[in-house]
Amino acid sequence: MSGKLFLSGISLNKELIQKYIRNLLFVLAGSTIMGLGYALFLIPYHLVPGGVSGVSIILNYLFKLPVGLLIIALNIPIFLLSYRFLGKKYLVTTLLGMLTSSLLIDFFNEILKLPRGTDNPVLASIYGGLLLGLGLGLVFRGEASTGGSDVIGLILNRLTGMTVGISIMLTDFVIISASGLVFKNLEAPLYGYIVLFISSKVIDLVLEGWSFSKMVIITSTANDQIEDFIINKLDRSGSALKSRSLYLKREGEIIITVIHRKQLAELKSFIKKVDPGAFVIINDTYEVLGKGFKPIQSS
């Protein structure tokens, strides 16, 4: 019995070590990509993406201090607040992501002194946003953070009751808008909003994936035919749940199935043919785990 417990303990420790290594690789890869995004596109054009890094770019413009060093300095009071409001575990993972990304930003910009990646500020906004979003998404996949406005958003949520998303958006809006006053250029915040929009979308793609699948919820009087079509024609499965119509007060079943995006038109056409009065809800699904889709073990 003790031997089995010993082996299970070894297996558990091995899984934890693998998880920590995987998360560390995500953080390192994400921080490297972020550092390149700042050095090649954001810092040369003083593009402010919001958050502490945005304030750091503004201060870099005014005082010529390294952006990474400024990010670390500005995050110190935020970390003290995060320890009080968010706990020790969040502080440790955020510290890891912030230090790694900040040091790599200065490594690429101050030590290697990489030349800017383009002479066009619009392209710099686009590609800077892409690299920033990709890098941040990978850091988040590593269960870490880079500090800044996401920590401020969490703290404001605790203090004011505002949602985290609104809190972060408000913080970033104020910082990006301030860049126009500091740089005395009305185009500066417009470029910043481009960076913020693109990076936010790329973060969602990294965390949630491309929407290749659709979840379809069907209420119909031709359930048997639709179920047969899903199983035998589309080679998919699903679930049939008991339901009750609120309007008709009638008992019935609803079909829930997940199909590939390219199969959606075929399913809709069949439903229209067998039951034109069917009620159909279609949702995007960003990740589907299980047979016929992505194995659970690889998630």
Contacts in CASP RR format, 6 or more apart in sequence:
PFRMAT RR
TARGET T0000
AUTHOR 0000-0000-0000
METHOD contacts of the structure
MODEL  1
MSGKLFLSGISLNKELIQKYIRNLLFVLAGSTIMGLGYALFLIPYHLVPG
GVSGVSIILNYLFKLPVGLLIIALNIPIFLLSYRFLGKKYLVTTLLGMLT
SSLLIDFFNEILKLPRGTDNPVLASIYGGLLLGLGLGLVFRGEASTGGSD
VIGLILNRLTGMTVGISIMLTDFVIISASGLVFKNLEAPLYGYIVLFISS
KVIDLVLEGWSFSKMVIITSTANDQIEDFIINKLDRSGSALKSRSLYLKR
EGEIIITVIHRKQLAELKSFIKKVDPGAFVIINDTYEVLGKGFKPIQSS
22 142 0 8 1.000
23 141 0 8 1.000
23 142 0 8 1.000
23 143 0 8 1.000
23 144 0 8 1.000
24 142 0 8 1.000
26 138 0 8 1.000
26 139 0 8 1.000
26 141 0 8 1.000
26 142 0 8 1.000
26 144 0 8 1.000
27 96 0 8 1.000
27 97 0 8 1.000
27 100 0 8 1.000
27 138 0 8 1.000
27 139 0 8 1.000
27 142 0 8 1.000
27 144 0 8 1.000
28 100 0 8 1.000
29 135 0 8 1.000
29 138 0 8 1.000
30 101 0 8 1.000
30 134 0 8 1.000
30 135 0 8 1.000
30 136 0 8 1.000
30 137 0 8 1.000
30 138 0 8 1.000
30 139 0 8 1.000
31 97 0 8 1.000
31 100 0 8 1.000
31 101 0 8 1.000
31 104 0 8 1.000
31 135 0 8 1.000
31 139 0 8 1.000
32 104 0 8 1.000
33 131 0 8 1.000
33 134 0 8 1.000
33 135 0 8 1.000
33 138 0 8 1.000
34 101 0 8 1.000
34 104 0 8 1.000
34 105 0 8 1.000
34 131 0 8 1.000
34 132 0 8 1.000
34 133 0 8 1.000
34 135 0 8 1.000
34 136 0 8 1.000
34 139 0 8 1.000
34 146 0 8 1.000
35 101 0 8 1.000
35 104 0 8 1.000
35 105 0 8 1.000
35 107 0 8 1.000
35 108 0 8 1.000
35 109 0 8 1.000
35 131 0 8 1.000
36 108 0 8 1.000
36 114 0 8 1.000
36 131 0 8 1.000
37 127 0 8 1.000
37 128 0 8 1.000
37 129 0 8 1.000
37 131 0 8 1.000
37 132 0 8 1.000
38 53 0 8 1.000
38 67 0 8 1.000
38 105 0 8 1.000
38 108 0 8 1.000
38 109 0 8 1.000
38 132 0 8 1.000
39 105 0 8 1.000
39 108 0 8 1.000
39 109 0 8 1.000
39 112 0 8 1.000
39 114 0 8 1.000
40 108 0 8 1.000
40 114 0 8 1.000
40 115 0 8 1.000
40 116 0 8 1.000
40 117 0 8 1.000
40 127 0 8 1.000
40 128 0 8 1.000
40 131 0 8 1.000
41 47 0 8 1.000
41 116 0 8 1.000
41 117 0 8 1.000
41 118 0 8 1.000
41 124 0 8 1.000
41 125 0 8 1.000
41 127 0 8 1.000
41 128 0 8 1.000
41 129 0 8 1.000
41 131 0 8 1.000
42 49 0 8 1.000
42 57 0 8 1.000
42 124 0 8 1.000
42 128 0 8 1.000
42 129 0 8 1.000
42 132 0 8 1.000
42 195 0 8 1.000
43 57 0 8 1.000
43 60 0 8 1.000
43 67 0 8 1.000
43 105 0 8 1.000
43 109 0 8 1.000
44 116 0 8 1.000
44 117 0 8 1.000
44 124 0 8 1.000
45 116 0 8 1.000
45 121 0 8 1.000
45 124 0 8 1.000
45 125 0 8 1.000
45 191 0 8 1.000
46 57 0 8 1.000
46 58 0 8 1.000
46 60 0 8 1.000
46 61 0 8 1.000
46 179 0 8 1.000
46 183 0 8 1.000
46 188 0 8 1.000
47 57 0 8 1.000
47 121 0 8 1.000
47 124 0 8 1.000
47 125 0 8 1.000
47 128 0 8 1.000
47 188 0 8 1.000
47 191 0 8 1.000
47 192 0 8 1.000
47 195 0 8 1.000
48 54 0 8 1.000
48 57 0 8 1.000
48 58 0 8 1.000
48 175 0 8 1.000
48 176 0 8 1.000
48 179 0 8 1.000
48 188 0 8 1.000
48 189 0 8 1.000
48 192 0 8 1.000
48 195 0 8 1.000
49 129 0 8 1.000
49 132 0 8 1.000
49 172 0 8 1.000
49 176 0 8 1.000
49 192 0 8 1.000
49 195 0 8 1.000
49 196 0 8 1.000
49 199 0 8 1.000
50 149 0 8 1.000
50 171 0 8 1.000
50 172 0 8 1.000
50 175 0 8 1.000
50 176 0 8 1.000
50 192 0 8 1.000
50 196 0 8 1.000
51 148 0 8 1.000
51 149 0 8 1.000
51 152 0 8 1.000
51 171 0 8 1.000
51 172 0 8 1.000
51 175 0 8 1.000
52 71 0 8 1.000
52 74 0 8 1.000
52 75 0 8 1.000
52 78 0 8 1.000
52 147 0 8 1.000
52 148 0 8 1.000
52 149 0 8 1.000
53 67 0 8 1.000
53 71 0 8 1.000
53 146 0 8 1.000
53 148 0 8 1.000
54 175 0 8 1.000
54 176 0 8 1.000
54 179 0 8 1.000
55 70 0 8 1.000
55 74 0 8 1.000
55 175 0 8 1.000
56 67 0 8 1.000
56 68 0 8 1.000
56 70 0 8 1.000
56 71 0 8 1.000
56 74 0 8 1.000
57 67 0 8 1.000
57 179 0 8 1.000
58 175 0 8 1.000
58 178 0 8 1.000
58 179 0 8 1.000
58 182 0 8 1.000
59 65 0 8 1.000
59 70 0 8 1.000
60 66 0 8 1.000
60 67 0 8 1.000
60 70 0 8 1.000
61 182 0 8 1.000
61 183 0 8 1.000
62 182 0 8 1.000
66 106 0 8 1.000
66 109 0 8 1.000
66 110 0 8 1.000
67 105 0 8 1.000
67 106 0 8 1.000
67 109 0 8 1.000
68 102 0 8 1.000
68 103 0 8 1.000
68 105 0 8 1.000
68 106 0 8 1.000
69 102 0 8 1.000
69 106 0 8 1.000
71 98 0 8 1.000
71 101 0 8 1.000
71 102 0 8 1.000
71 105 0 8 1.000
72 98 0 8 1.000
72 99 0 8 1.000
72 102 0 8 1.000
74 148 0 8 1.000
75 98 0 8 1.000
75 147 0 8 1.000
75 148 0 8 1.000
78 147 0 8 1.000
78 148 0 8 1.000
78 151 0 8 1.000
78 152 0 8 1.000
79 91 0 8 1.000
79 94 0 8 1.000
79 95 0 8 1.000
79 147 0 8 1.000
79 151 0 8 1.000
81 151 0 8 1.000
81 155 0 8 1.000
82 90 0 8 1.000
82 91 0 8 1.000
82 94 0 8 1.000
82 147 0 8 1.000
82 151 0 8 1.000
82 154 0 8 1.000
82 155 0 8 1.000
83 91 0 8 1.000
85 154 0 8 1.000
85 155 0 8 1.000
85 158 0 8 1.000
85 159 0 8 1.000
86 151 0 8 1.000
86 154 0 8 1.000
86 155 0 8 1.000
86 158 0 8 1.000
90 145 0 8 1.000
93 143 0 8 1.000
93 144 0 8 1.000
93 145 0 8 1.000
94 144 0 8 1.000
94 145 0 8 1.000
94 146 0 8 1.000
94 147 0 8 1.000
94 151 0 8 1.000
96 144 0 8 1.000
97 139 0 8 1.000
97 144 0 8 1.000
97 145 0 8 1.000
97 146 0 8 1.000
97 147 0 8 1.000
98 145 0 8 1.000
98 146 0 8 1.000
98 147 0 8 1.000
98 148 0 8 1.000
101 139 0 8 1.000
101 146 0 8 1.000
108 114 0 8 1.000
116 124 0 8 1.000
117 124 0 8 1.000
117 127 0 8 1.000
118 124 0 8 1.000
118 127 0 8 1.000
121 187 0 8 1.000
121 191 0 8 1.000
122 191 0 8 1.000
122 194 0 8 1.000
124 191 0 8 1.000
125 191 0 8 1.000
125 192 0 8 1.000
125 194 0 8 1.000
125 195 0 8 1.000
125 198 0 8 1.000
126 194 0 8 1.000
126 198 0 8 1.000
128 195 0 8 1.000
128 198 0 8 1.000
128 199 0 8 1.000
129 194 0 8 1.000
129 195 0 8 1.000
129 198 0 8 1.000
129 199 0 8 1.000
129 202 0 8 1.000
130 198 0 8 1.000
130 199 0 8 1.000
130 202 0 8 1.000
132 195 0 8 1.000
132 199 0 8 1.000
132 202 0 8 1.000
133 198 0 8 1.000
133 199 0 8 1.000
133 200 0 8 1.000
133 202 0 8 1.000
133 203 0 8 1.000
133 206 0 8 1.000
134 202 0 8 1.000
134 206 0 8 1.000
135 206 0 8 1.000
136 146 0 8 1.000
136 199 0 8 1.000
136 203 0 8 1.000
136 206 0 8 1.000
137 202 0 8 1.000
137 203 0 8 1.000
137 206 0 8 1.000
137 207 0 8 1.000
138 206 0 8 1.000
139 145 0 8 1.000
139 146 0 8 1.000
140 203 0 8 1.000
140 206 0 8 1.000
140 207 0 8 1.000
141 206 0 8 1.000
141 207 0 8 1.000
145 151 0 8 1.000
149 168 0 8 1.000
149 171 0 8 1.000
149 172 0 8 1.000
149 175 0 8 1.000
150 164 0 8 1.000
150 168 0 8 1.000
152 167 0 8 1.000
152 168 0 8 1.000
152 171 0 8 1.000
153 164 0 8 1.000
153 165 0 8 1.000
153 167 0 8 1.000
153 168 0 8 1.000
153 171 0 8 1.000
154 164 0 8 1.000
154 167 0 8 1.000
156 162 0 8 1.000
156 167 0 8 1.000
156 170 0 8 1.000
156 171 0 8 1.000
157 163 0 8 1.000
157 164 0 8 1.000
157 167 0 8 1.000
160 167 0 8 1.000
162 170 0 8 1.000
172 196 0 8 1.000
176 189 0 8 1.000
176 192 0 8 1.000
176 193 0 8 1.000
176 196 0 8 1.000
177 189 0 8 1.000
179 188 0 8 1.000
179 189 0 8 1.000
179 192 0 8 1.000
180 186 0 8 1.000
180 188 0 8 1.000
180 189 0 8 1.000
208 286 0 8 1.000
208 287 0 8 1.000
209 286 0 8 1.000
209 287 0 8 1.000
210 286 0 8 1.000
211 261 0 8 1.000
211 284 0 8 1.000
211 285 0 8 1.000
211 286 0 8 1.000
212 260 0 8 1.000
212 261 0 8 1.000
213 258 0 8 1.000
213 259 0 8 1.000
213 260 0 8 1.000
213 261 0 8 1.000
213 284 0 8 1.000
213 285 0 8 1.000
213 288 0 8 1.000
213 293 0 8 1.000
214 258 0 8 1.000
214 259 0 8 1.000
214 260 0 8 1.000
214 261 0 8 1.000
214 264 0 8 1.000
214 282 0 8 1.000
214 283 0 8 1.000
214 284 0 8 1.000
214 285 0 8 1.000
215 256 0 8 1.000
215 257 0 8 1.000
215 258 0 8 1.000
215 282 0 8 1.000
215 283 0 8 1.000
215 284 0 8 1.000
215 285 0 8 1.000
216 255 0 8 1.000
216 256 0 8 1.000
216 257 0 8 1.000
216 258 0 8 1.000
216 259 0 8 1.000
216 264 0 8 1.000
216 267 0 8 1.000
216 280 0 8 1.000
216 281 0 8 1.000
216 282 0 8 1.000
216 283 0 8 1.000
217 254 0 8 1.000
217 255 0 8 1.000
217 256 0 8 1.000
217 280 0 8 1.000
217 281 0 8 1.000
217 282 0 8 1.000
217 283 0 8 1.000
218 226 0 8 1.000
218 254 0 8 1.000
218 255 0 8 1.000
218 256 0 8 1.000
218 257 0 8 1.000
218 271 0 8 1.000
218 278 0 8 1.000
218 279 0 8 1.000
218 280 0 8 1.000
218 281 0 8 1.000
219 243 0 8 1.000
219 245 0 8 1.000
219 254 0 8 1.000
219 278 0 8 1.000
219 279 0 8 1.000
219 280 0 8 1.000
220 226 0 8 1.000
220 255 0 8 1.000
220 271 0 8 1.000
220 274 0 8 1.000
220 275 0 8 1.000
220 277 0 8 1.000
220 278 0 8 1.000
220 279 0 8 1.000
221 275 0 8 1.000
221 278 0 8 1.000
222 271 0 8 1.000
222 274 0 8 1.000
222 275 0 8 1.000
222 278 0 8 1.000
223 240 0 8 1.000
223 253 0 8 1.000
223 255 0 8 1.000
225 274 0 8 1.000
226 255 0 8 1.000
226 270 0 8 1.000
226 271 0 8 1.000
226 274 0 8 1.000
226 275 0 8 1.000
226 278 0 8 1.000
227 240 0 8 1.000
227 255 0 8 1.000
229 267 0 8 1.000
229 270 0 8 1.000
230 236 0 8 1.000
230 237 0 8 1.000
230 238 0 8 1.000
230 255 0 8 1.000
230 257 0 8 1.000
230 259 0 8 1.000
230 267 0 8 1.000
231 237 0 8 1.000
233 266 0 8 1.000
233 270 0 8 1.000
234 259 0 8 1.000
234 263 0 8 1.000
234 266 0 8 1.000
234 267 0 8 1.000
236 257 0 8 1.000
236 258 0 8 1.000
236 259 0 8 1.000
236 263 0 8 1.000
237 257 0 8 1.000
238 255 0 8 1.000
238 256 0 8 1.000
238 257 0 8 1.000
238 258 0 8 1.000
239 255 0 8 1.000
239 256 0 8 1.000
239 257 0 8 1.000
240 253 0 8 1.000
240 254 0 8 1.000
240 255 0 8 1.000
240 256 0 8 1.000
241 253 0 8 1.000
241 254 0 8 1.000
241 256 0 8 1.000
242 251 0 8 1.000
242 252 0 8 1.000
242 253 0 8 1.000
243 251 0 8 1.000
243 252 0 8 1.000
243 253 0 8 1.000
243 254 0 8 1.000
244 250 0 8 1.000
244 251 0 8 1.000
244 252 0 8 1.000
245 252 0 8 1.000
258 285 0 8 1.000
258 288 0 8 1.000
258 293 0 8 1.000
259 267 0 8 1.000
264 282 0 8 1.000
268 280 0 8 1.000
271 278 0 8 1.000
271 280 0 8 1.000
272 278 0 8 1.000
287 294 0 8 1.000
287 299 0 8 1.000
288 294 0 8 1.000
289 295 0 8 1.000
289 296 0 8 1.000
289 299 0 8 1.000
290 296 0 8 1.000
END
